[in-house]
Amino acid sequence: MTGTMVQAFNIIQERISRARLAGDPPDLALHPRLSDIGLSEFHRAGEAIDRGYEETMAQIAALKRMQDVFAR
C-alpha cells in the first residue's frame, strides 16, 4: 500500500512539474538520471548528488554561454 501511495505521489508531482515548465520554461534544465533512486532512499543521497554534479559538468559549456549572455 505504501508503495502505491509513493507511486501516486510521484505521478502527481511529475504532472505538476510538467504543467509549470510548459507555462514558464527554464533557460536551461539539468536532468540527472535519478529514476532508480526512490523518494525515501535517503541513504543514496551521496549518489544522487554525484549524478547531479556529473550532469552539471556535462552542461558546463551551456552554463558558461548563458552566463556570458546574461552578464551583458
Residue frames as a rotation matrix with the C-alpha (Angstrom) as fourth column:
MET 1
0.567 0.824 0.000 0.00
0.824 -0.567 0.000 0.00
0.000 0.000 -1.000 0.00
THR 2
0.433 -0.476 -0.766 2.78
0.160 -0.796 0.584 2.42
-0.887 -0.375 -0.269 0.86
GLY 3
-0.617 -0.709 0.341 4.49
0.416 0.074 0.906 1.73
-0.668 0.701 0.249 -2.46
THR 4
-0.132 0.681 0.720 1.29
0.976 -0.039 0.216 2.54
0.175 0.731 -0.659 -4.34
MET 5
0.783 0.420 -0.459 0.91
0.539 -0.826 0.163 5.80
-0.310 -0.375 -0.873 -2.46
VAL 6
-0.020 -0.879 -0.477 4.50
0.103 -0.476 0.873 6.80
-0.994 -0.032 0.100 -3.25
GLN 7
-0.672 -0.187 0.717 3.96
0.688 0.202 0.697 6.00
-0.275 0.961 -0.007 -6.93
ALA 8
0.348 0.878 0.328 0.78
0.923 -0.383 0.045 8.06
0.165 0.287 -0.944 -6.98
PHE 9
0.646 -0.193 -0.738 2.61
0.268 -0.849 0.456 10.95
-0.714 -0.493 -0.497 -5.33
ASN 10
-0.448 -0.893 0.031 5.40
0.272 -0.103 0.957 10.72
-0.852 0.437 0.288 -7.92
ILE 11
-0.381 0.400 0.834 2.89
0.922 0.102 0.373 10.79
0.064 0.911 -0.407 -10.78
ILE 12
0.709 0.692 -0.135 1.11
0.704 -0.705 0.084 13.84
-0.037 -0.155 -0.987 -9.36
GLN 13
0.360 -0.669 -0.650 4.41
0.150 -0.646 0.748 15.61
-0.921 -0.366 -0.132 -8.73
GLU 14
-0.630 -0.612 0.477 5.59
0.531 0.109 0.841 14.92
-0.567 0.783 0.256 -12.28
ARG 15
-0.014 0.719 0.695 2.35
0.972 -0.153 0.178 16.24
0.235 0.678 -0.697 -13.80
ILE 16
0.819 0.252 -0.516 2.51
0.432 -0.862 0.264 19.43
-0.378 -0.439 -0.815 -11.75
SER 17
-0.069 -0.942 -0.327 6.14
0.169 -0.334 0.927 19.93
-0.983 0.009 0.182 -12.79
ARG 18
-0.572 -0.109 0.813 5.31
0.793 0.181 0.582 19.42
-0.211 0.977 -0.017 -16.47
ALA 19
0.462 0.833 0.304 2.46
0.869 -0.494 0.034 21.91
0.178 0.248 -0.952 -16.29
ARG 20
0.704 -0.253 -0.664 4.64
0.197 -0.829 0.524 24.55
-0.683 -0.499 -0.534 -14.62
LEU 21
-0.369 -0.927 0.066 7.50
0.270 -0.039 0.962 24.02
-0.889 0.373 0.265 -17.07
ALA 22
-0.259 0.351 0.900 5.16
0.966 0.092 0.242 24.30
0.002 0.932 -0.363 -20.04
GLY 23
0.761 0.649 0.021 3.88
0.646 -0.760 0.074 27.66
0.063 -0.043 -0.997 -18.81
ASP 24
0.830 -0.556 0.027 7.29
-0.552 -0.815 0.180 29.09
-0.078 -0.164 -0.983 -17.92
PRO 25
0.855 -0.492 -0.160 10.09
0.402 0.827 -0.394 27.04
0.326 0.272 0.905 -19.46
PRO 26
0.617 -0.702 -0.354 13.57
0.207 -0.289 0.935 27.33
-0.759 -0.650 -0.033 -17.93
ASP 27
0.566 -0.534 -0.628 16.52
-0.808 -0.510 -0.294 28.74
-0.164 0.674 -0.720 -19.84
LEU 28
-0.318 -0.657 -0.683 18.40
-0.615 0.692 -0.380 25.51
0.722 0.299 -0.624 -19.15
ALA 29
0.671 0.553 0.494 17.28
-0.740 0.452 0.498 22.34
0.052 -0.700 0.712 -17.41
LEU 30
-0.550 -0.830 -0.096 19.57
-0.787 0.553 -0.272 19.73
0.279 -0.074 -0.957 -15.90
HIS 31
0.590 0.807 -0.018 18.19
-0.781 0.577 0.241 16.20
0.205 -0.128 0.970 -15.81
PRO 32
-0.593 -0.790 0.159 20.44
-0.804 0.567 -0.181 13.79
0.053 -0.235 -0.971 -13.95
ARG 33
-0.083 0.539 -0.838 19.28
-0.327 0.780 0.534 10.19
0.941 0.318 0.111 -14.20
LEU 34
-0.780 -0.136 0.611 17.71
-0.618 0.013 -0.786 9.50
0.099 -0.991 -0.094 -10.82
SER 35
0.097 0.954 -0.283 14.78
-0.836 0.233 0.497 7.24
0.540 0.188 0.820 -11.71
ASP 36
0.121 -0.086 -0.989 16.32
0.191 0.980 -0.062 4.27
0.974 -0.182 0.135 -9.92
ILE 37
-0.910 -0.377 -0.173 16.62
0.258 -0.188 -0.947 6.21
0.325 -0.907 0.269 -6.63
GLY 38
-0.072 0.973 -0.218 13.40
0.817 0.183 0.546 6.11
0.572 -0.139 -0.809 -4.64
LEU 39
0.333 0.356 0.873 11.77
-0.044 -0.919 0.392 9.01
0.942 -0.169 -0.290 -2.83
SER 40
0.893 0.079 0.443 12.69
-0.437 -0.090 0.895 7.63
0.110 -0.993 -0.046 0.61
GLU 41
0.693 -0.706 -0.148 16.15
0.685 0.708 -0.172 6.25
0.226 0.017 0.974 -0.19
PHE 42
0.950 -0.275 0.145 17.96
-0.305 -0.912 0.273 8.91
0.058 -0.304 -0.951 1.80
HIS 43
0.487 -0.803 0.343 20.97
0.060 0.423 0.904 6.61
-0.871 -0.420 0.254 2.20
ARG 44
0.108 -0.409 0.906 21.62
0.958 0.288 0.016 7.15
-0.267 0.866 0.422 -1.54
ALA 45
0.881 0.265 -0.392 21.79
0.220 -0.963 -0.158 10.95
-0.419 0.053 -0.906 -1.28
GLY 46
0.048 -0.956 -0.289 25.52
-0.243 -0.292 0.925 10.96
-0.969 0.026 -0.246 -1.99
GLU 47
-0.522 -0.166 0.837 24.94
0.643 0.569 0.513 9.02
-0.561 0.806 -0.190 -5.19
ALA 48
0.498 0.785 0.369 22.21
0.857 -0.381 -0.347 11.46
-0.132 0.489 -0.862 -6.27
ILE 49
0.720 -0.310 -0.621 24.47
-0.106 -0.933 0.343 14.43
-0.685 -0.182 -0.705 -5.56
ASP 50
-0.362 -0.910 0.204 27.27
0.025 0.209 0.978 12.85
-0.932 0.359 -0.053 -7.58
ARG 51
-0.243 0.354 0.903 24.94
0.931 0.348 0.114 12.33
-0.274 0.868 -0.413 -10.53
GLY 52
0.824 0.548 -0.142 23.77
0.509 -0.827 -0.238 15.93
-0.248 0.124 -0.961 -10.31
TYR 53
0.307 -0.812 -0.496 27.38
-0.259 -0.573 0.777 17.10
-0.916 -0.110 -0.386 -10.30
GLU 54
-0.546 -0.519 0.657 28.19
0.419 0.510 0.751 14.94
-0.725 0.686 -0.061 -13.33
GLU 55
0.220 0.718 0.660 25.19
0.970 -0.092 -0.223 16.32
-0.100 0.690 -0.717 -15.23
THR 56
0.848 0.040 -0.528 26.17
0.117 -0.987 0.114 19.88
-0.517 -0.159 -0.841 -14.33
MET 57
-0.109 -0.978 -0.178 29.72
-0.202 -0.153 0.967 19.32
-0.973 0.142 -0.181 -15.56
ALA 58
-0.406 0.038 0.913 28.36
0.782 0.531 0.325 17.81
-0.473 0.846 -0.245 -18.79
GLN 59
0.493 0.693 0.526 26.41
0.849 -0.514 -0.118 21.05
0.189 0.505 -0.842 -19.36
ILE 60
0.117 -0.493 -0.862 29.13
0.657 -0.613 0.439 23.44
-0.745 -0.618 0.252 -18.19
ALA 61
-0.829 -0.430 0.358 29.67
0.544 -0.466 0.698 24.90
-0.134 0.773 0.620 -21.67
ALA 62
-0.125 0.876 0.466 25.98
0.652 -0.281 0.704 25.80
0.748 0.392 -0.536 -21.95
LEU 63
0.590 0.311 -0.745 26.06
0.800 -0.351 0.486 27.32
-0.110 -0.883 -0.456 -18.46
LYS 64
-0.347 -0.805 -0.481 29.07
0.612 -0.583 0.534 29.45
-0.711 -0.109 0.695 -19.36
ARG 65
-0.740 0.152 0.656 27.37
0.561 -0.398 0.726 30.65
0.371 0.905 0.209 -22.55
MET 66
0.351 0.936 0.009 24.31
0.719 -0.276 0.638 31.66
0.600 -0.218 -0.770 -20.55
GLN 67
0.323 -0.315 -0.892 26.48
0.788 -0.433 0.438 33.45
-0.524 -0.845 0.108 -18.03
ASP 68
-0.757 -0.651 0.066 28.08
0.551 -0.580 0.599 35.47
-0.352 0.490 0.798 -20.83
VAL 69
-0.442 0.674 0.592 24.70
0.568 -0.300 0.766 36.37
0.694 0.675 -0.250 -22.33
PHE 70
0.566 0.779 -0.269 23.11
0.681 -0.257 0.686 37.41
0.465 -0.572 -0.676 -19.05
ALA 71
0.034 -0.643 -0.765 26.19
0.867 -0.362 0.343 39.33
-0.498 -0.675 0.545 -17.83
ARG 72
-0.663 -0.318 0.678 25.82
0.689 -0.615 0.385 41.90
0.295 0.722 0.626 -20.61
